[in-house]
Amino acid sequence: MDELTVCTWYVSRRVKLPLDVAATTLDRVLGRRRPWADDDATRLGLTSATVPVPPLPGTARRRHGSLRVDPWPAPIAVELELEPWSSSHSTIGLRPRRRPPRWRAHRYWASAASTLERLDAELIAAAPRAGWVPVRRAS
C-alpha cells in the first residue's frame, strides 16, 4: 500500500454558525473582497474575487474562484460551497473545477484545508452575535 489512492478532491469544514447567519456573513466577507487586493488573497488563500453562481440543490451558496497552491505556478480554479450541516452548524467546502495532477494531491489538500480554516475564522469573527445563539450540549 505504498501508492496514494485519491478518493475525493472535496475538502470541507464545519462552521459553528446556523445556515442563514453563515450565508449572509459569507456574502458580506467575500463581497467586500477585491480581485487586486493582495492582502485578501494572502489571508484567505483565494487568489481572485469569487463569483456567485446558482446554488445546487441542497446548497445555500456556491461561488467560483481560484485557490493558490504553493509551489504551483498558477492557481487552481475551485468551487466554494456553503451548505447546511444541522440547525446550528453549516459546512463550507472546496473542490477543484478541473482535476489537479494526482501526484500533487497532498499540496492541494493542505492548501484547501488551510484556506477553509482561515475562512471559518473570518466568518465567526464577522458574524453578528445578536442574530443567533450557539447551541450548547446538556451536561
C-alpha positions as CSV (number, residue, x, y, z in Angstrom):
1,M,0.0,0.0,0.0
2,D,2.7,2.5,-0.9
3,E,0.5,4.1,-3.5
4,L,-1.8,7.0,-2.6
5,T,-5.4,6.4,-3.6
6,V,-7.4,9.6,-4.3
7,C,-11.0,9.1,-3.3
8,T,-12.2,12.7,-3.5
9,W,-11.0,16.2,-4.1
10,Y,-13.7,17.8,-2.0
11,V,-12.4,19.3,1.2
12,S,-14.8,20.6,3.8
13,R,-15.0,22.1,7.2
14,R,-17.9,22.6,9.7
15,V,-18.7,26.1,10.7
16,K,-20.3,26.9,14.1
17,L,-23.0,29.2,12.6
18,P,-26.5,28.4,11.5
19,L,-27.0,28.4,7.8
20,D,-28.9,31.7,7.5
21,V,-26.2,33.6,9.5
22,A,-23.3,31.8,7.7
23,A,-24.8,32.6,4.3
24,T,-25.3,36.4,4.9
25,T,-21.9,36.6,6.6
26,L,-20.2,34.7,3.7
27,D,-21.8,37.2,1.2
28,R,-20.5,40.1,3.3
29,V,-17.0,38.7,3.7
30,L,-16.5,37.6,0.1
31,G,-18.5,40.5,-1.3
32,R,-16.1,43.1,0.0
33,R,-13.0,41.4,-1.5
34,R,-11.4,43.0,-4.5
35,P,-9.5,40.9,-7.1
36,W,-6.5,43.2,-6.9
37,A,-6.1,43.2,-3.1
38,D,-3.1,41.0,-2.4
39,D,-3.6,41.1,1.4
40,D,-7.0,39.4,1.0
41,A,-5.6,36.8,-1.3
42,T,-2.8,36.1,1.2
43,R,-5.1,36.0,4.1
44,L,-7.7,33.6,2.7
45,G,-5.7,31.7,0.1
46,L,-8.2,32.6,-2.7
47,T,-6.3,34.5,-5.4
48,S,-9.2,36.0,-7.2
49,A,-12.5,37.5,-6.4
50,T,-15.2,34.8,-6.1
51,V,-18.1,35.0,-8.5
52,P,-21.6,33.9,-7.3
53,V,-23.1,31.1,-9.3
54,P,-26.5,29.4,-8.9
55,P,-26.6,27.1,-6.0
56,L,-27.0,23.3,-6.5
57,P,-29.9,21.6,-4.7
58,G,-29.0,21.3,-1.0
59,T,-26.5,24.2,-1.1
60,A,-27.1,27.7,0.2
61,R,-24.3,29.4,-1.6
62,R,-21.9,28.5,-4.4
63,R,-19.1,30.5,-5.8
64,H,-16.3,30.1,-8.3
65,G,-12.8,31.4,-7.6
66,S,-9.1,30.4,-7.6
67,L,-7.0,28.7,-4.9
68,R,-3.3,29.4,-4.6
69,V,-1.4,26.2,-4.1
70,D,2.3,26.7,-3.4
71,P,4.6,26.0,-5.2
72,W,2.4,25.6,-8.3
73,P,2.9,28.4,-10.8
74,A,-0.8,29.0,-11.5
75,P,-3.8,29.0,-9.1
76,I,-6.4,26.2,-9.4
77,A,-10.0,27.1,-10.4
78,V,-12.2,26.0,-7.5
79,E,-15.8,25.9,-6.4
80,L,-16.7,27.1,-2.9
81,E,-19.9,25.8,-1.4
82,L,-21.8,26.6,1.8
83,E,-24.4,24.0,2.8
84,P,-26.4,23.0,5.9
85,W,-24.9,20.7,8.5
86,S,-27.5,20.9,11.2
87,S,-29.8,23.6,12.7
88,S,-26.9,25.2,14.4
89,H,-23.9,24.5,12.1
90,S,-23.0,24.8,8.4
91,T,-20.4,23.4,6.2
92,I,-18.0,25.2,3.8
93,G,-16.3,23.1,1.2
94,L,-13.9,23.5,-1.7
95,R,-13.5,21.3,-4.8
96,P,-11.4,21.9,-7.9
97,R,-13.4,22.7,-11.1
98,R,-10.9,20.5,-13.0
99,R,-8.9,17.7,-11.5
100,P,-5.3,18.7,-10.5
101,P,-2.4,16.3,-11.1
102,R,-2.7,13.3,-8.8
103,W,0.9,13.4,-7.8
104,R,0.4,16.8,-6.2
105,A,-2.8,15.9,-4.3
106,H,-1.3,16.4,-0.9
107,R,-0.4,20.0,-1.6
108,Y,-3.9,20.8,-2.9
109,W,-5.5,19.2,0.2
110,A,-3.2,21.1,2.5
111,S,-3.9,24.5,0.8
112,A,-7.7,23.8,0.7
113,A,-7.8,22.9,4.4
114,S,-5.8,25.9,5.5
115,T,-7.9,28.2,3.3
116,L,-11.1,26.8,4.8
117,E,-9.7,27.2,8.3
118,R,-8.9,30.9,7.6
119,L,-12.4,31.4,6.1
120,D,-14.1,29.7,9.0
121,A,-12.2,32.1,11.4
122,E,-13.2,35.1,9.4
123,L,-16.9,34.0,9.2
124,I,-17.0,33.5,13.0
125,A,-15.4,36.9,13.6
126,A,-17.6,38.7,11.2
127,A,-20.9,37.1,12.2
128,P,-23.4,39.3,14.0
129,R,-23.9,38.0,17.6
130,A,-27.4,39.3,18.1
131,G,-29.0,37.1,15.4
132,W,-28.0,33.7,16.7
133,V,-27.4,31.8,19.9
134,P,-24.9,28.9,19.9
135,V,-26.5,25.7,21.0
136,R,-24.8,24.0,24.0
137,R,-24.9,20.4,24.9
138,A,-26.8,19.4,28.0
139,S,-24.4,18.3,30.8
